[in-house]
Amino acid sequence: MAHTKSQGKTNQKSNRPGQRRGVKKYGGQKIDVGQIIIRQVGSKFHGAIGTKTGKDFTVYAIRPGVVKFFKKLGKNLVSVVKA
């Protein structure tokens, strides 16, 4: 009998690229319709006026303007205000 296991399973792991999550537009930056503001896992940031949240919790702009981050009732909110 062999004293060590075969290396089949450990050699099958593949290097996958990262999913590029995080804040894409920061506070005070100009943004157009449809541009992504935040890519995230779960709703750490919630969308406010001028934004919508996708099914994968991506927050994106629904109108042009300037990005604004703020807190309200303990929640982190993101909005798009007119320039």
N, C-alpha and C positions, 0 to 999 in steps of 0.2 A: 504494500500500500504506500501511496505517496504521503510524505509528511507535511506537505504544504498544498493548499488548495490551488486549483488552476486560476489563472489571472483573467478569466473571461469577463466577469462582471465589471471589474475595476477598469479594464481597458475600453469598455463600451461607453463610458461617460463622455459626453461631448461638451465642448466649451460653447456656451450660448452667449450672444451679445446682451448687454444690459438693455433695459426697456426705456431708457432716457426719460425717466420721470423727474418731476421737480417744477419749479417756477420758471416759466418761459418769458413772461413779461412782468417787470417790477413796477412798483408804485411810481406814478409820474410819467410813465412811458406812454406814447401814443399807440393806439391799436385800431385795427380795422375790423369790419364785420367778419365773423367766422374764425378769427385768429385765436389760437389756444393761449390761455393765460397760465393754467396749472394742469399738469398731469399728475395724478395721485392715486394711492390705494386707499379706499375709504374716503369719507368726507371730512378730512381735516380742515379744509377751507370750504365754505359754503358760498354759493352764488347769491348776489344781491341784485340791485337794479342794473339793467344793461347786460346781464350775463345769464347763461343757462348751464345746467350740469348734464353731461352725457351719461350714458348707462355704465361707463367705466369710471365715473366720478371726475371726468375731465371738465374743467370749468373753461368756457369759451365765451367770446363777446358776441352779442346780437345787435350791437350798434357801435358806430365809431366814436372814439373819444379818448379819454385818459384813464388809465387803471388806478384804482384807489383801494388800498387795504385798510381795514379797520376792525375793531372788536365791538360787539354788542351782545350783552347778556352772556358773556363768557364764550361766545362763538367767534371764530375768525371768519370775516366776511370779505368778499371781493366784489367790487362794483366797477362799472364803466360810466364816468361822468362826462358831460360835454366839455370840449376843450376851451 
